[in-house]
């Protein structure tokens, strides 16, 4: 069994999509092991997205993530990381496959509704960032 972090981002939270998105995870055999609603400040968003700090979109990304509440979840199943990335879809909702979360709910490349860990190493870092056990 593998764990990954999923974040329902501010744009999806503003539109009250958290239950619909959680149903998609459950339908795809993910177990939601932990979840909590949080409001990050800009510094916390900067820490979370530190991996992107040299990229031109870093500041906008941090401003966006800290712009409203998010729902963070630990998802668990076999191949959780790859399966979550598949059901999320491409970063840009316009490029995402039909039926993916980002195609259904994403507004733009910036407001794409969800985040998911992209590797085992990042999943561990991201989970421990939000869930300090």
N, C-alpha and C positions, 0 to 999 in steps of 0.2 A: 504494500500500500504506500502511496505517495501523497504528500501534502503540498498544496500551493496556496498562495494568497490571492484573493480576489477583492477588488475594491469597486463598489458601485459609486461612481463619481458624482460630483455636485449636480451636473445637468440632469442626470437620471433621478437623483433624489428630489430635485425641485419639481419634477413631473410625477412624483410618487410611483416610480417604477420598480422599487425594490422587491415587492412581492412577486411581480411578474418575472423579474430576472432570477430571483431565487427559485421559482418554479421551474425555470429552464435548467438550472443546475441539478435540481432534484430529478427531473425527467431524464437527465443524462447520467443518472446513477452516481452523482456526487453526494457525499455526506457532508453537511455543513457542521463541522466539528466545533467551531467557535465563531461568534460574531459579536460585533459591537458597533454602535454609531459613535463617530467622533467628529470633532471640528478641529482641524489642524490649523495652527498659526503658520505664518509664512516661513519662519525658521524651521519648524518641523517638516514642512513640505520640502524645503531646501535639503534637509538631512535625508529625507526619504528618497528624493530624486538625485542625490549626489552623483550617482553614476552618469548622469546626463549633464553635469555642470559645465562642460566645455562646449555643449551644443547650443546653437543660436536660439532654440526654442525654450531653453531651461527656465528663464525668468517667467515667461508666460505660463509655462507648465506649473511652476510653483505657485504663481498667483491664482491660477485656476483651481488647483487642488485645495488651496486654502480659502477659496471663495464661499464655501458652504459646507454643511455636514456631508460626510461620506459614511458608507456602511462597509466595514472591513470584515472579511470572512476567511476562515481557514477551510479549504475544501479538501476532501480526502477521497481517493479511489486509486485503482491501478492506473498508471500513466496520467495522473491528475494534471501535471503541467502541460503536456502536449494536448490532452483532450480539452482542457480549459482554453488554450490558445486557439484551438480549432473552432470551438463554439462561440468564442468572442468575435472572431473574424479579423480582417485586416484593420490596421490602425485607422486608415481613412475609410469611413463608412461607405463612400461611393465605390470603393474597390472591394468591399467585403462581399462574400458569397451570400446568396439568398438564405434566409433562415438563421443567420448568425445574429448574435446580440447587437453588434455594432450596426449591421445592416438594418435591423428592425428599429433600433432606438437611437443610434448615434446621430448627432446633428451635424458635426463637422470633424475634421481631423483632430482638432483640439478638444471638442466636446463630444467624445466618442463613448460616453456612458460607463465604460468599465476598464479596469486595469487587471492584468494577470501576470504573475511571475513568469519570467522567460527561461529560467534554468533552475536546477536543484539548488545551486549555490545562492542565487538571488531569492528563491523561495524561502530558504532558511533565514536569510538576512531580513527579508520583508516581514515574515511571520514574527520574528523576535522583535522587530521594531514596534509592532503594535501589540503583541501579546508577550509581555515579559513574565515568564513563569518562574 
